[in-house]
């Protein structure tokens, strides 16, 4: 905001918000709550943009939508495009083909301002474990804002025109609608955040109320305060912001209702600053350092995150002070971008006189960035896709225990290994977070009198292709009952990404066991689950041997309950966790696949064996010999990529384990 409408207090809040974000991203433990800086940006943005549009309407009786979007394009896009092209170039140098394909997709999503939804989808995908942070990840907050502003100016103009036509106070009507929309978003945020914190953090729907809070302040007429009340309100606002910064951490489900503390803090300062700038805290916000941080905040925000990601790739995990140095190093390109790109384009008379010329900027910047992303994706080397009929997978170990050293074709493609999952995911038979209901999920021969059930979490679900093959061959009716994150063992867990009890898992597990015993009445239940989960007692994680004992007891309780119902039970072993990203390794070293191996864990976890040993008639199905032979686990076996991430098998490889699993299952026909 310029001219007589410029607010030093708001520029100061922007500067403070940027400092919080930079300190948090540097990695200082005390500063984990620095992500609230982004919430301050949302409130400020909602206030400034709405105030700008409202003043235009009151002055002209309308709002120029073209001019608004032209200003947004000139303000944001050139600098963003420059940073995205830089990310593409450096990523090609530093990262593997698999990671670069993902980054190319992220860049395209950033160009279209929907990267937050792309990242939100990945954040709740249990299969995404082990994936590194994207150098484009920070564009999520820009995407939230631009999605809001794609709708808000048009909606605002419609509200104001309708109010004017029917003789209603325009500001009152606007405030009423903003309040209603903001309240709906806040309630949704408070309800959805505990259920799915990873997705909620990135969702536009859980953030709209923060922008609406700022917009509401712009719509209402803020009463003037004296210096003393204004100072007290400013101190209160700063206290809320700093308390959030120091108390909140990465484990706090956010935004939710807790985001009211920093956002109301920002609102309090805006209210106070509408009256005076002469108080001590206001003069602090108007200080030169904070004013400068406010001016450079957008460009520094764009540059600091890719610098951190690239530095981590070059030097390994950064210490907090190392992260601070990297963040400071990002100041140089940020300042150059501000001086040479952002400000010249923003102040260009050529572009300002005719707003439609901004579309040229939009086309050039977006087109260049999108082309760079497409080139990045196309430039990644890959082996041909091997025909499914020619992939031996685990069966190759019957011929030789030697490590496959190279391949001329693979299945799946390394870059698409992450997507090589079972059909249960697309069929809705792998229940995701927030749900407990499950459909029929019957496979094989649905009319067969022999029912077999697969019961487990994703570490059981990824064996489905092998069991489906056996069901079709043997004429079974195979019922797949699986849920993300939810162990089949009777143990207490915390909700993923939260410190709340995972009651949803407990409910699903109980419903599923009752369904198995009362409705399905199978001949065999095959149980599969992770042995790497963290069980809890009274809301606190169980450590060391106690955790192991809790898992053994939990699996044993499940097996015993199923056996008491008269069915046979078999417990699948968990897969050894890979210390490397196998698809990335394979993509980088297709002619030296020995580099994509790792030592088999010493002995076995013993959890599955101990649990089965405590239940009469329970069987263990050990799949590890089909993954690790001669004490070495492999990334590729028989032209099949084994792992899709660090802890799950590709569907292609899992299917080849069918003979190994079949040989160890109890007979059911």
C-alpha angles and dihedrals in degrees: 000000000000142000119015090348094062111120116203090192091059092046086051092052088050090052092048091049091052092051091051092051094047094048092048094048091048086067106246109159095220090055102056089117091063089104086084086079087079090056089055089053090053093052092046092048093050091050098046098043094045092046090050094051093043093053090050091053093048090049100042105018090240143049123242102226090185093055091046095054091041089057091048091050093049092045100047116015108063095053092042092050091051092053093046092052089049089052091051093051096047093042090057089056099044110030140066123256091254094053092043091056089055092046091050089055090048091052092051089049090050091051089054092043095236099103091115090066091047091052092043090057090052093045093064095039108106088200091064094074114133095026115137124237114271119241085226094052095104091063088078092088092050089051091053091053095046093048088054092048092047086068107022103071092050093045091046093051091050092050094048094046093049092048091049092048093052094043096249124142104270096211092047093051091047093049091049094053093043091050093050094048092045093049092051091050092047093051090048090049092050092050100039100042097069090046097051112004096172094055094037092055091061100035121113090211093061091048103045091089091061091056089042091054090060091043091052091055089053092050099050123066105248111217117237115254131204120248095261097052090042091052092048091049092048092050089048091051093049090048091054092049095047093044089055090047093052102035105038120076141178091279092059111104102239148230098007121110092319089070087071089079099064095031094051086046089058090045091052091054092048090051092049093046091054087069108037145353096193100089122101096252091046091051088051091054088048093053118125097248093053092043090053092047088052093051095049096036097102096049094041090049090053094050105037099067100053088045089057093047094047093045089052090052091050101040106020126240110356125228115231091258090047089051089049091054091050091049090050090049088057088063092078098061089038092057092044090050091049093050101037104031116014101043099039092051093044093050097040110132089199091062096035097054093057111029092193088069086071086073086067088056089047093050095044096046097041094042094049093048094045091048090051090052092049091049090050091054094044093048094062113108118231140174121240117270110260116229111255091236091059098050112101098179114171091000089072089072089068088066098041139356090209118120114255101243101190143001138207092199135013140192122246105021109251092238090053098041090103089062095048096103134139125279089247089081094057093038093057091242094118099074113219132209115298096030136090101168119100132185130224093286093184120162138171110034106355091193096052120120089216110082123188121185128207108205124181153072126290090295087062095037094059089065090060096101090060093047092045089054090051092046092054093045096046099037096245128156100232117200115193115205109175137145134191116257092354115122117214086218115098096247133126116248136181118244108264111269092007142083090225122109112264093235090156089065092049090051093047093048092050093047091048096050090049090049092050094050101036104033113018099038092188129193089226138017117201110202123198130173145148118273090197098073121116111239118205137205121203089353094303125109115253112232136215120332090001090064091050091049091049091054093047091050091045095052090042091053091051093047092047092050092050092047090051087060090061100254129123115246134205126186117211117216118241118249119254108262112246117232089203134056097251100196091050091049092048091049091052098042110030091148095046106042091161085083088064096064132094135191116273112249112267107268114328132297089252091207094111093043093049093048094049092045089061094056121068111238096009117137133208119217108202111203095170096094087063092055104033121035129172088013092299128108115211136214092208128031123175093349091305121117104233104203128045091189134347096295111020134072124233113251088238094059095038090060090059090059090069097102092047092050093043092055091058102040119100113251114263105173 
